[in-house]
Amino acid sequence: MSKNKKIIIIMLVVLAVYALIMFLVLGGTKKFNKTNNQITIIMGDNATFTYNGSFWTYVEFESTYDKLNWLKYDVYENNELLGNYSMWHNDKWYIFDGDEEHRKPVTVTEDFIALRADTSIKLTPFESKKIVDYSYVNAVLDSYGIEASYLTVDQVVSIDIDNDSKDENIYFISNSLPLDNPENFNFTIVFMEKQGEIYRIFTDIQEMENSDGCKPFMRAVLDYDLDGEQEIIFACGGLSARQQKNYIYKFKHVNSVDEFKLVVSNQ
């Protein structure tokens, strides 16, 4: 065998070994998850959000609603999947089962959630409980200089947001919309406690004459971008269902800091 052929063979072997090592380091241990480029989330008749692969939008225009009509959606109620139904919008959403020629209406409450995406998204079950230990609540209220004589909302949801096999606690507190309010201000606060550290999510503190406030509650937990970490959707209900505001928040690592970022809302 000539010297040149030996050199070529050695170079090919070296390249093959290098390619194998790079595959094992970069490709063999990395999971390439599917991602959603098109997402629609319908929060009952209160809000509809769409994602186009780059950004989220709160749907306000009838022309956009027209494009969402008669598509199939996974419909949930109380965190339980009811089924895959077609939906039609006419100032409110109507849900139907069956094919185009044999559609039958499906009855749901106004609190249903409908999901449609390139790759299936599932809601994560959660349970909202009354707060028992108020130490973190008191610490947060103290940080705002608030002395509250009562709370109209005091709920906590424990769920693993960041996929570390440990539950985080998300607190919902408010003194808004009481039967009789002795305070001259109202507040609505949502925050998370993780291993003793407080992460603020949503805060609204106003004088009573400027706002009636709203009562916050967890609406849904899901992983819409399929990255293994959960996003939360919480709502804030006012004096009527039509005043309900919905917010989608994502827990992100930004500039070396973990914090919640608002993705989209109908506020």
N, C-alpha and C positions, 0 to 999 in steps of 0.2 A: 504494500500500500504506500502511495506517495505521501510525502510530507504534507502537502497542501490538503489532501483528503483527510489526513489525521487531524489537522487543525480545524477543518470544517466540522468533522464529527464531534470533536471536543467542544466546539462552540455551540453546536446544536444541543448537546447533552447539558451544558451549563445553562442554556436558555430554557430548556425543558424543566430543569430542577428549579430555576428561579421562578418560572411561571407557576409551578406546583406550590412552592412556598408562598407566593403572593396570593394564590387562590385560597390556601388554608388560612392565611392571616386575615385577608380582607373579605374573602367570599365565603369560606367554609364556616365561619363563626357568625356571620351576619344574617339576620332574618330580613328578607325583603317583604314587608307586609303590603297587602293591597291597600290602596287609598281610595277615598271617595272624591270624585271630581264634581258630582252633582248631588246635592242633598236638599230635601225639603222637610221642614219640621213644622207641623201645624199644631198650635196650642189651643185646641178647641176653637171657639169663635173669637178668641182674644187677640191672637197674633199668629202670623205665618212668616217663617223665615226661610230663605233659600241661600244655598252656597254654590258658587259656580267654579270651584277649583282654586280661586284666588281670594275671594272675600265673601262675607255674609251680607245679606240685605234683608231688611224688614219690608215685606210686601205691602204696598199701599195702592198700587194701580190695578184697575180692572183688567187691563191688557195682560198683565202678568198672571193674574188669577185664571184667565181664560186658558193659559198654557198648562195650568195645573189640573184642569178639570178632566174627569173620567180616567185618571191614572190610578194605578193600584197602590195602596198604602197599607203598611202594617199599622193597625189601629189598636191602641192600648187604652185601658181604663183601670185606674187604681193599680198601675204598674203591671197589669196582667194583659197578655196579648189576646185580643178578641178575635182577630183574623185579618186576612188580607182582602181589603175591599176597595172598590172604586168610589171616588168622591166627586161631588159637583158643588160649586160655590155659587151662591146667589144671595149676597149679603150675609150669609152664614153657610156653614158646610153641611151638606147632606150626604149620607153614607149609604151605599148600596151593595148588595151581594148579588152574585150571579153574573151571567154574560150580558152582552149588549141587548139581546132580544128578551131576556128574562130577568130584568133587574128587580130586586126586592129591597125596600128600604130597611135599614138597620137602625134600631133605636139605641142611642148612647146619651150619656149626660154631657153637659157643657164642659166638663173637665177632661174629655178624652184628649189623647195625643196621637197624632198620625205621623209616621216616618216613611220616607222614600229615599233610597240612595243606590248608588252603583253596586256597592257591597253592603250586605245586610247590617243594620245597626239594631242592637237590642237594648232596651231599657234595663238598667240594673235595679233590682228591688231594693227598697230602703224602708225603714220604719222611723217615723217621727215620734219622739217621746218628750214628755214634760221634763224640764230641767230639774235635777235634784241638787246638784252641787253648783252653787252660784258664785264660786270664787273667781272664775274667769269672767263671768258677766260683770261682777262688781269691779274687777280690775279695768275692764274696758270702759264701763260707765265713768269710773274715776278719771280715766285718761281724757275724757271729754268734759270733765267737770260737771257731770250730771248726778243729781240726787233724785232718784225716782221713788215715789211713794208706792207705786204699783206697776205691774206690767199686764198688758192685754195679750201679749204673745210672749211665751217663754218655752221654746221648743228646741230640741237638739237632735241632729241626725248623725249617727256614727257610721262611717263608711270609708273604705280604703280608696282614697282619691289618687294617690301617686304610685300605686302598685308596689308598695314595699311590704305587703303582708301585714300591715298594722293599720288599724282604723284611725282615721282622723275624726274630730268632732266639729260639726258645723252648727253654730248657734244662731237662732233667730229670736230677736227680742224687739219689743215695741211697746209704747204706751198709747198708740193711736187708736182712734175710734172706740172710746169707752162709752158706757152708758152715762157716766157723769165724770167729767175730767176736772180735777182740782188744779191741774198744772196750767201754766200759761205757755207751754211749748209741747211739741210732740217729737218723738224720735223713732226711727226705724233703723236697726243695726243688724248686719249679718257679718259674722266673722268665723274663722276656723282656728281651732286649737290643735297643734301638732307637737307632741312631745314637750308640752309646757310652753311652747312659743305661740304667740297670737299673730294670725294673718288676717288683716282686714279685707273684707270683700265689698260691702256696701254700707254707706252711712248717709242718713238723711235726718238732719236736725233743724227744725224750723219753729218759729213762733206760731202759736195757735191761730192767730188772725190771718196768717198767710197760707196755711195749709191744714187740711183735715188729717193728713198723713195716710198711711196704709199699713196693712198687716201682712208681713212677709211669711212665706212658707215654701218648702222645697216642692218643686213641680216635677222634676225628673233628674235622673243621673244616667249618663250614657258616655260612650267613647265614640264620638262621631268621626274622628280622624284615624281611628284604629291604631293608635300608638301605644296602647296598653294602659294609658292613664285616663281617668274619668273626668268628664266635664259636668258641670252642674247647671241646671235650669231652675231658677227660683222665681216665684211670682210675688207680687205685692198687691193685695186686694183693697180697693177703696170702698166707697159707699155703694157701688153697684158693680156688677160683673164686667160691664163695659169699661170701667176704669182700671181693670186689672192690668198691671204692667208685668212683662216677662223679660228676664235677663238670662243670657247664656254667658257663663264665666269659665275660663280655662286657667288651671294652675300651671304657671310657666316659670322657667328659669331664665330670668332677664338680667343681663349685666351682673352676673354672679349672685343674684338675689332671687329667692323663690317668692313669687307673688301671684295674686289672682289678677287676670286681665279680662276686661269686658270684651266679649266677642261681638255681640249684637244685642239690641233691645228694641222694644217699641215705646220707649220713654220719650 
